[in-house]
Amino acid sequence: MRTVLFASLRTHTRRYVSALVAVAIAVAFVVVIDAIGSGARSGVAASVEAAYPQADLVVGEEYGISETDPDRVLRVAESRGDRAAVIGSLWTTVEGPEGSLGDDVPVGTVALDPRLRSQELASGRAPSSDREALVSTDTAKAKGLAVGDRLTVGVGRDTVDVTVVGLTSPSSYLDADIDITWPAMSAVGLAIPDAVAYDVLGDDVAGAQEALTAVAESPVQTRDDYVDARIVLMNQGVDVLSYLLLLFAAIAGFVAVLVIANTFTILFAQRGRDFALLRCVGATGRQVLRSVRAEALVLALVAGATGVVAGIVAGRLLGWIIRAFAGDEAFGPVTHSPTWLVAAFVGGVLTTIVAAWLPTRAVVRVSPLAALRPAADPTSRTTAGRVRIAFGLLTTLAGFAALGVAVWASSMPLMLAGGMASFVGVLLLGPVVVPQLLQLLGRVGPAGGPFRVAAANAVRHPRRSAATTASLLVGVTLATAILTGMASARDAVTTEMDAEYPVDFAVSGARAFDPDLVEAVRAVPDVADVRGVKGATVASEAGPLTVIAASKADRAATLDPAATMAKVDEVLIPAAVAQGFADGVPDELTLRGGGGEVTLATRVVGSQWGQAAIVPTGALEQLAPDAAVRVLWVLAEDGADADELGGALGALTRGADGEVANNLQDQQWVATQLDVMVWAVLGLLGVGILIALVGIANTVGLSILERSREHALMRALGLTRRGLSRVLAAEGMLLALVASVMGVVLGTVYATFGVATVVADVMPDARLVVPWGQLAAVLVVATAAGLAAATLPARRGSRVMPAEGLTLD
């Protein structure tokens, strides 16, 4: 049987290529995940180490430091003659020479002592006082800043003016857009101390650690211990990402199993006569079984090794590309874990063996005489076919029942279990459903021989056609479910964002705005509309409070009119204004103005429309009969750049003491994250879809080999080479089209359950949104890809001469 094994491998090498490619792609994907993870982890380690260059000790823990510890540590350093620098962070408004840099600009700390300074200068010099700052080169380029420019950091009275004295290059995980000293940051307020880096001038590190431990509430660690702890903490995020990527590797592996099983099923069916003859001349069933399983093992070993090598090469190439764009400080050198490589190789081997197990068992189940006769696929008229259909129906119904219960119970695990069960049921019903769809497409498709002959050929082998479509069905179903789910989530998030940010920009003023300013704002490029909302500053229990009253026309111009409408007896207080109430917002608030006083029930809302509370129009008339425009509501054109437009509005309204709230920036950030998530998931699913296309090409290729005599007869009867090529390509396209249609329908159904279970549980008003354009694109791209995958084997099959093909067995 060893001779038979080697002869079989030599003879059928080309037929095994697709299965080898499918396994190799899945294995390579796993190896690449390890490469990306190792580069990210080494980048994290280098970035954390660079943040504490010369420190001996660090006061702090994983999630920050006590607010009282910085002053205590600084006093210890002063008394001992050592040096210390507080490391903190702040997100606040920063004003530059040309206007606002943003409402949530990340601000970090810079140490005056060079031994404790982590920033790497690109130009200029380091700060020498608390009134000097550093700016990152990227921020300087984006905002048009240069050395010598003056910046105002903070909001309202809690601000500090600093002068830019240097530009920084990326160097550590503490990098920020703006870096100022800790005393300057403390003056701004809302500063968050993260840790204190401590440099011992002498050799008494143990004494310093003991002195600090006596006064500090937070742990005092050596620099190496603190850095190691931070690296472990930050690498948890990298590890989670790697595990998520492995989920997509599992999907690719599942598709590979379908392709491999289909390949072996077709090959063994084609070689049924060979196996029968071996049995007839004396080979036992066990010997034949060992031989075909040895073939599967050889294929598994070669595919696993090929995938590991390809993954190493692809991982290093991808790492080089990422480092070229992200920089060495963000992505370190790529390494490969031996454990991970062995696991990927073993996983590929096991995947191949498991996928080939059932097809190899089928080889010896048929008697030699039966194998010499043509075999028919199980249908609803056979016992095997009836069992398969019954089990498929039960599994599908049970899965969808579980999905219904998951919606009622808002259970994500039950939803996943129901989805998987129902999908397995659909796969089991494939030999029944797929031929029916193929026949339907054959009838409604274009008139002409190629299309109808292709449909008839695909229907002749229902199990093979079902197995081929199953591999592509997985990818299209997941892509459709994700696109539909994300479109529904985006719609729900947009609705929430419109309520939270009913206007794109809100310009609040300490005094009334001139009417000419409203027109000047309207003339700014990318401004779609501007509304001047009347208001006044009134007295309240919490001190002076700016109140406005939006007219019906003002509300109609907002993204969510209901968000800015106060009832007759209430005052709407946004969260930003509520922070100014030292003792919390009372249930009722008495407001006193020049025209009288009113008492209104308070309602704190998440909406942001500027630094003002909203009262009914009647209440404002009573409080301030001569109310003037105090807030400008600005709506931007579609596609407007939030930073550029915010800077232009800040520069224009600075002379009127205007404070710009850039709500569009937050909205665009959320939209960007959703887009990145969608494209990342689709890109990862692309690996599984690529394997599925390999399966389609394989099925068409093997089908061509099996029907060589039939094709030669068609050529002999007058069908041209081009006509035969069209028939074979149309067969691949039909299989891809059926898989795409089924995938789009199933994916939409699963997305419906997913939205009702997950999204609606968080956002009750969420509704199903079907992205028809994107789903049409999925349908077209998947079908075109199937056609492309079948083109090459179709052209190869059409080149066989009729006389040559009629002599093939």
Secondary structure, 3 states (H helix, E strand, C coil): CHHHHHHHHHHCHHHHHHHHHHHHHHHHHHHHHHHHHHHHHHHHHHHHHCCCCCCCEEECECCECCCCHHHHHHHHHHHHCCEEEEEEEEEEEEEECCEEEEEEEEEEECCCCHHHCCCEEEEECCCCCCCEEEEEHHHHHHHCCCCCCEEEEEECCEEEEEEEEEEEECCCCCCCCEEECHHHHHHHCCCEEEEEEEECCCCCHHHHHHHHHHHCCCCEEEHHHHHHHHHHHHHHHHHHHHHHHHHHHHHHHHHHHHHHHHHHHHHHHHCHHHHHHHHHCCCCHHHHHHHHHHHHHHHHHHHHHHHHHHHHHHHHHHHHHHHHHHCCCCCCCCCCCHHHHHHHHHHHHHHHHHHHHHHHHHHHHCCHHHHCCCCCCCCCCCHHHHHHHHHHHHHHHHHHHHHHHHHHHCCHHHHHHHHHHHHHHHHHCHHHHHHHHHHHHHHHCCCCHHHHHHHHHHHCCHHHHHHHHHHHHHHHHHHHHHHHHHHHHHHHHHHHHHHHCCCCEEEEECCCCCHHHHHHHHCCCCEEEEEEEEEEEEECCCCCEEEECCCHHHHHCCCCHHHHCCCCCEEEEEHHHHCCCCCCCCCEEEEEECCEEEEEEEEEECCCCCCCEECCHHHHHHHCCCCEEEEEEEEECCCCCHHHHHHHHHHHHHHHCEEEEEHHHHHHHHHHHHHHHHHHHHHHHHHHHHHHHHHHHHHHHHHHHHCHHHHHHHHHCCCCHHHHHHHHHHHHHHHHHHHHHHHHHHHHHHHHHHHHHHHHHHCCCCCCCCCHHHHHHHHHHHHHHHHHHHHHHHHHHHCCCHHHHHCCC
